[in-house]
Amino acid sequence: MKIVVINGQNHKGSTWKIGNILADKLSGDQEIREYFLPRDLNHFCCGCYSCLEARERCPYWSEKAPFFEDMLAADLLIFTSPTYCMMPSAPMKAFLDLFFTNWMMHRPVKDMFSKRAVVISTAAGAGAGKTTKLIADNLMNWGIPEVTRYGIAVNAMNWEMVPEKIKTRIERDTDRIAAKIQRKKQVHVGIKTKGLFLFYRGMQLADWGASKAEKQYWEEQGWLSKARPWKKD
Ligand SMILES: Cc1cc2nc3c(=O)[nH]c(=O)nc-3n(C[C@H](O)[C@H](O)[C@H](O)COP(=O)(O)O)c2cc1C
């Protein structure tokens, strides 16, 4: 199993630690590629919309390409972000902005429809659930059919401060998430993903997409005819 971990922070605190525990539990002959933000992608979207013409036209594509290629090759994506002001960290938000072209309403990527993702956040007290939801909503809109959210209040500013009782709970919860991922071999594409895709397909057919190039992309994939991204070619 190939795993890509995208950390919305440079430091190795509680949130990173939980992602790391989970990745270890999925061990076997898995390959893990790990990124830290902003260390590995230190940009904000500049709103030029060049990516709507072609993904590669983003001014930051050379730095984004390794993420994109690794994500395409991965079976499982793990996103981690501490909760900051009841939201994902700013670097994680910047990352999602930089990949907004992945949204189904623009240029969905076929390979995303066969992936799993886990989104992890910690908060001192409140907001981890909201943080995981905001990130998971993006991934659902990328077409990833199975997104597991894990948000937990750790009552701490770093991993060393996390009470033993909470660490025990994290062990138990990550065991459960790892077992669930290992148990299911086939990714199930549910009605929500299919429904969203068909809705955006309707928009492209009605010429309500963002550009001519975008519609052409849909046409080239065969999605305006019979092909569907979750079906084998
Ligand atoms: C800028 C900033 C904003 C924060 N906002 C919240 C918050 O909204 N809710 C909360 O419960 N904790 C908040 N915290 C605390 C962190 O979410 C918490 O300590 C988290 O476990 C840190 O994860 P880390 O160890 O991976 O850095 C905030 C911390 C910082 C530095």
The ligand as an ORCA input file, in Angstrom:
! r2SCAN-3c Opt
* xyz 0 1
  C      -2.805     29.712     16.374
  C      -3.462     28.674     17.215
  C      -4.839     28.572     17.216
  C      -5.473     27.586     17.967
  N      -6.846     27.481     17.927
  C      -7.440     26.518     18.669
  C      -8.866     26.361     18.616
  O      -9.588     27.040     17.878
  N      -9.439     25.416     19.416
  C      -8.678     24.644     20.268
  O      -9.250     23.844     20.988
  N      -7.339     24.727     20.271
  C      -6.699     25.635     19.501
  N      -5.325     25.701     19.496
  C      -4.554     24.662     20.191
  C      -4.123     23.541     19.239
  O      -5.160     23.191     18.342
  C      -3.750     22.256     19.995
  O      -2.779     22.530     20.967
  C      -3.302     21.168     19.037
  O      -3.318     19.925     19.695
  C      -1.889     21.445     18.531
  O      -1.481     20.405     17.667
  P       0.060     20.112     17.398
  O       0.636     19.518     18.682
  O       0.053     19.159     16.286
  O       0.690     21.417     17.078
  C      -4.686     26.686     18.759
  C      -3.287     26.800     18.743
  C      -2.682     27.787     17.982
  C      -1.166     27.863     17.961
*
